[in-house]
Amino acid sequence: MPTNDTEQLRLMAVHAHPDDESSKGAATMARYVAEGVDVVVVTCTGGERGSVLNPSLDTPETRERITEIRRAEMDRAREILGVKQWWLGFVDSGLPEGDPLPPLPEGCFALAPLEETVPPLVEMIRRDRPHVMLTYDENGGYPHPDHIMTHTVSMAAVEAAADPGYHPELGAPWQVLKVYYHMNFSRARMEAIDAYIEEHGGVAVYREWLESWGDRPDAFHRVTTRVPCGDYFHVRDDALRAHATQVDPAGRWFAASMESQLSAWPTEDYELAVSHVESVIPEDDLFAGVREHLTKESS
């Protein structure tokens, strides 16, 4: 989908851990890759403190080699999605549990100062020059400290990358034209898929998840942009399975049939957080307004 002979559309997705790129926006990325967009994933940490969530792989050997294994899993997922992928180079903070919560480990990503975390992402933005960035909202999508820090670093880096006075040695300034937050994990989506399954004689798969939802707001009220990408759900699932330590193949990630997903909710959903181009809400394309902007610039 190049806009003209000289300008290729470019997308950057910034994620906290390896596997996040496959559980959030993977079908969208696969669709755009198929259409000729240059897609880059930036992974902020190595996932070193992640749990082993696949019971068949939860062994002492796996836990001992988790850093090496997760890098290999990321390589496979990258190949499946057809994207480029860079490591930002920080250490997983882990998900603290308990009441009160224990302190985060020294040297982890969530405690790193912005003076250390922002410049490497700025350098990547200036080098790869994405027109659109995907990241997490101010709550991290869910309150994992690395996800929240990913939001903070992403937004600071987008602003800094466009500032000619910010570390000019990191490259020429670059303005990301649109920034989106992932909004696909919504109550509305799960309810729609469960309703479809029940209407067709099946057993709802998200009931337990929905019962634990509590009184937190549904992300769907924030959605501005719904990208049709059902044709790439199978690519998403294959990429997620590549992160074999992180998903139970018999778990709820894969519980909903493909038919129910394609019929009830064939999109991945986003909130447009920042835009420097004109576009009309609601959208069905992350590059809405970008093509027109680039055409004007090149004419």
C-alpha positions as CSV (number, residue, x, y, z in Angstrom):
1,M,0.0,0.0,0.0
2,P,2.7,2.5,-0.7
3,T,1.3,6.0,-1.1
4,N,3.4,7.0,-4.0
5,D,6.7,6.0,-5.7
6,T,8.8,7.4,-2.9
7,E,6.9,7.1,0.3
8,Q,6.0,3.8,2.0
9,L,3.6,3.8,4.8
10,R,5.3,2.8,8.1
11,L,3.9,1.5,11.4
12,M,5.7,1.1,14.8
13,A,4.2,-0.9,17.6
14,V,5.8,-0.5,21.1
15,H,5.2,-3.4,23.5
16,A,6.4,-4.2,27.0
17,H,7.3,-7.9,26.6
18,P,7.7,-10.6,24.0
19,D,4.3,-12.1,23.3
20,D,2.5,-8.7,23.8
21,E,2.8,-8.0,20.1
22,S,1.0,-11.3,19.3
23,S,-1.9,-10.8,21.8
24,K,-2.5,-7.1,21.0
25,G,-2.9,-5.8,17.4
26,A,-1.2,-8.8,15.7
27,A,-3.9,-9.3,13.1
28,T,-3.8,-5.6,12.3
29,M,-0.1,-5.7,11.8
30,A,-0.4,-8.9,9.6
31,R,-3.0,-7.2,7.5
32,Y,-0.8,-4.1,6.9
33,V,2.3,-6.2,6.2
34,A,0.3,-8.0,3.5
35,E,-0.7,-4.6,2.0
36,G,2.9,-3.4,1.8
37,V,3.2,-1.4,5.0
38,D,6.6,-1.5,6.7
39,V,5.9,-2.7,10.3
40,V,8.3,-2.6,13.2
41,V,7.8,-4.0,16.7
42,V,9.8,-2.5,19.6
43,T,9.9,-4.8,22.6
44,C,10.9,-2.9,25.7
45,T,12.0,-5.8,27.9
46,G,13.1,-9.4,27.5
47,G,10.3,-10.8,29.6
48,E,12.9,-12.3,32.0
49,R,10.5,-12.3,35.0
50,G,7.5,-13.6,33.1
51,S,5.7,-16.7,34.5
52,V,5.6,-19.9,32.5
53,L,1.8,-20.1,31.7
54,N,1.9,-23.3,29.6
55,P,1.6,-26.2,32.1
56,S,3.4,-28.6,29.8
57,L,6.5,-26.4,29.7
58,D,6.6,-25.3,33.4
59,T,9.8,-27.1,34.3
60,P,12.9,-26.1,36.1
61,E,14.9,-26.2,32.9
62,T,12.4,-23.8,31.2
63,R,12.5,-21.4,34.1
64,E,16.3,-21.5,34.1
65,R,16.5,-20.7,30.4
66,I,13.6,-18.4,30.2
67,T,15.5,-15.4,28.8
68,E,17.0,-17.4,25.9
69,I,13.7,-19.2,25.3
70,R,11.6,-16.0,25.1
71,R,14.0,-14.5,22.6
72,A,13.7,-17.6,20.4
73,E,9.9,-17.4,20.7
74,M,10.0,-13.8,19.7
75,D,12.1,-14.6,16.6
76,R,9.5,-17.2,15.6
77,A,6.5,-14.8,16.2
78,R,8.3,-12.1,14.2
79,E,8.7,-14.4,11.2
80,I,5.0,-15.4,11.4
81,L,3.8,-11.8,11.5
82,G,6.3,-10.7,8.8
83,V,7.5,-7.7,10.9
84,K,10.8,-6.3,11.9
85,Q,11.5,-6.3,15.6
86,W,14.0,-4.5,17.9
87,W,14.8,-4.9,21.6
88,L,14.8,-1.7,23.6
89,G,17.1,-3.5,26.0
90,F,15.5,-3.1,29.5
91,V,14.8,-5.8,32.2
92,D,11.3,-7.1,32.9
93,S,9.9,-5.7,36.2
94,G,7.7,-8.7,36.9
95,L,4.1,-8.4,38.2
96,P,4.1,-7.7,41.9
97,E,1.6,-9.6,44.0
98,G,0.5,-9.3,47.6
99,D,-1.0,-6.8,50.0
100,P,0.9,-4.6,50.4
101,L,2.6,-5.0,47.1
102,P,6.3,-5.7,47.3
103,P,8.8,-3.2,45.9
104,L,9.8,-3.6,42.3
105,P,13.3,-5.1,41.7
106,E,16.2,-2.8,41.4
107,G,17.3,-2.1,37.8
108,C,14.0,-3.0,36.3
109,F,12.3,-1.2,33.4
110,A,9.5,0.3,35.5
111,L,12.0,2.0,37.8
112,A,14.4,3.2,35.1
113,P,14.5,7.0,34.6
114,L,13.2,8.5,31.5
115,E,16.6,9.9,30.8
116,E,17.6,6.3,30.1
117,T,14.5,4.8,28.6
118,V,13.4,7.6,26.2
119,P,16.6,8.2,24.1
120,P,16.9,4.7,22.6
121,L,13.2,4.8,21.5
122,V,13.7,8.2,20.0
123,E,16.7,6.9,18.1
124,M,14.5,4.1,16.7
125,I,11.7,6.5,15.8
126,R,14.1,8.8,14.0
127,R,15.7,5.9,12.2
128,D,12.5,4.0,11.1
129,R,10.3,7.1,10.7
130,P,6.9,5.6,11.5
131,H,3.8,7.5,10.4
132,V,1.7,5.7,13.0
133,M,2.6,4.3,16.4
134,L,0.6,1.7,18.5
135,T,1.1,1.7,22.3
136,Y,-0.8,1.3,25.5
137,D,-3.1,3.7,27.3
138,E,-2.2,5.5,30.5
139,N,-3.3,2.4,32.5
140,G,-1.1,0.1,30.4
141,G,-4.1,-1.7,29.1
142,Y,-3.9,-3.4,32.5
143,P,-1.9,-2.2,35.5
144,H,1.4,-4.1,34.9
145,P,4.2,-1.7,35.8
146,D,6.0,-2.5,32.5
147,H,2.9,-1.7,30.5
148,I,2.4,1.6,32.3
149,M,6.0,2.5,31.7
150,T,5.7,1.5,28.0
151,H,2.9,4.1,27.7
152,T,5.0,6.8,29.5
153,V,8.1,6.1,27.4
154,S,6.2,5.9,24.1
155,M,4.4,9.2,24.6
156,A,7.6,11.0,25.8
157,A,9.6,9.6,22.8
158,V,7.0,10.6,20.3
159,E,7.2,14.2,21.5
160,A,11.0,14.2,21.9
161,A,11.6,12.6,18.4
162,A,10.0,15.6,16.8
163,D,12.0,18.1,18.8
164,P,15.1,19.3,16.8
165,G,16.7,20.3,20.1
166,Y,16.4,16.9,21.7
167,H,19.6,14.9,21.4
168,P,20.4,15.8,17.7
169,E,23.0,13.0,17.7
170,L,20.1,10.5,17.7
171,G,19.1,11.5,14.2
172,A,17.0,14.0,12.3
173,P,13.8,14.9,14.0
174,W,10.7,12.9,13.0
175,Q,7.0,13.6,13.7
176,V,4.9,10.6,14.2
177,L,1.6,11.6,12.6
178,K,-0.8,9.4,14.6
179,V,-0.6,7.5,17.9
180,Y,-3.2,4.9,18.9
181,Y,-3.9,2.9,22.1
182,H,-4.9,-0.7,22.0
183,M,-8.5,-1.2,23.0
184,N,-9.3,-4.7,21.9
185,F,-9.8,-6.2,25.4
186,S,-13.3,-4.9,25.9
187,R,-16.3,-6.3,27.7
188,A,-18.4,-5.5,24.7
189,R,-16.3,-7.8,22.5
190,M,-16.4,-10.7,24.9
191,E,-20.1,-10.4,25.4
192,A,-20.7,-10.2,21.6
193,I,-18.7,-13.4,21.0
194,D,-20.3,-15.3,23.9
195,A,-23.8,-14.2,22.7
196,Y,-23.0,-15.5,19.2
197,I,-21.7,-18.8,20.6
198,E,-24.8,-19.3,22.7
199,E,-27.2,-18.3,19.9
200,H,-25.7,-21.1,17.9
201,G,-26.0,-23.8,20.6
202,G,-22.5,-23.5,22.1
203,V,-21.3,-22.8,25.6
204,A,-20.0,-19.2,26.4
205,V,-16.3,-19.1,26.7
206,Y,-15.7,-15.7,28.4
207,R,-18.3,-16.1,31.3
208,E,-15.7,-16.5,34.0
209,W,-13.6,-13.6,32.7
210,L,-16.7,-11.4,32.5
211,E,-17.8,-12.3,36.0
212,S,-14.5,-11.1,37.4
213,W,-14.7,-7.8,35.4
214,G,-16.0,-5.9,38.4
215,D,-16.9,-2.3,38.1
216,R,-14.0,-1.2,36.0
217,P,-15.1,0.7,32.8
218,D,-15.3,-1.0,29.5
219,A,-12.6,0.1,27.1
220,F,-15.0,0.0,24.2
221,H,-16.4,3.5,25.0
222,R,-13.0,4.9,24.1
223,V,-12.8,3.2,20.7
224,T,-12.4,5.5,17.7
225,T,-11.0,3.1,15.2
226,R,-12.0,-0.5,14.3
227,V,-9.7,-2.1,11.8
228,P,-11.2,-5.1,9.9
229,C,-8.6,-7.8,10.0
230,G,-10.5,-11.1,10.5
231,D,-8.7,-12.6,7.5
232,Y,-5.5,-12.4,9.6
233,F,-6.9,-13.8,12.9
234,H,-5.2,-17.2,12.1
235,V,-1.9,-15.4,11.7
236,R,-2.4,-13.7,15.1
237,D,-3.1,-17.1,16.7
238,D,-0.1,-18.7,15.1
239,A,2.1,-15.9,16.3
240,L,0.7,-16.2,19.8
241,R,1.3,-20.0,19.9
242,A,4.9,-19.3,19.0
243,H,5.2,-17.8,22.5
244,A,4.7,-21.3,23.8
245,T,5.8,-20.6,27.4
246,Q,3.3,-17.8,27.6
247,V,0.0,-19.3,26.5
248,D,-1.9,-22.5,27.4
249,P,-3.0,-24.0,24.1
250,A,-6.0,-25.3,25.8
251,G,-6.8,-22.0,27.6
252,R,-9.2,-19.2,27.0
253,W,-6.9,-17.4,24.5
254,F,-8.0,-19.9,21.9
255,A,-11.4,-20.9,23.4
256,A,-13.7,-18.9,21.0
257,S,-14.2,-20.5,17.6
258,M,-12.9,-18.7,14.6
259,E,-16.5,-18.6,13.3
260,S,-17.7,-16.8,16.4
261,Q,-14.9,-14.2,16.2
262,L,-15.3,-13.5,12.5
263,S,-19.1,-13.2,12.8
264,A,-19.4,-11.3,16.0
265,W,-16.3,-9.1,16.1
266,P,-14.0,-9.2,13.0
267,T,-12.0,-6.1,14.0
268,E,-9.2,-5.0,16.3
269,D,-10.0,-1.8,18.0
270,Y,-8.1,1.3,19.0
271,E,-8.3,4.8,20.5
272,L,-6.8,7.6,18.4
273,A,-4.8,9.4,21.1
274,V,-2.7,11.9,19.0
275,S,-3.2,13.0,15.4
276,H,-1.4,15.6,13.3
277,V,-3.5,14.9,10.3
278,E,-7.2,15.4,9.4
279,S,-9.3,12.2,9.8
280,V,-13.0,11.6,10.5
281,I,-14.0,9.6,13.6
282,P,-15.0,6.7,13.5
283,E,-12.2,5.3,11.4
284,D,-11.6,1.8,10.0
285,D,-7.9,2.4,9.0
286,L,-4.9,3.5,11.1
287,F,-3.6,5.4,8.1
288,A,-6.8,7.4,7.6
289,G,-5.7,11.0,6.8
290,V,-2.0,9.9,6.5
291,R,-2.2,9.0,2.8
292,E,-3.9,12.3,2.0
293,H,-1.3,14.2,4.1
294,L,1.6,12.5,2.3
295,T,0.1,13.1,-1.1
296,K,-0.2,16.8,-0.4
297,E,3.4,16.9,0.8
298,S,4.7,15.1,-2.3
299,S,2.7,17.3,-4.8
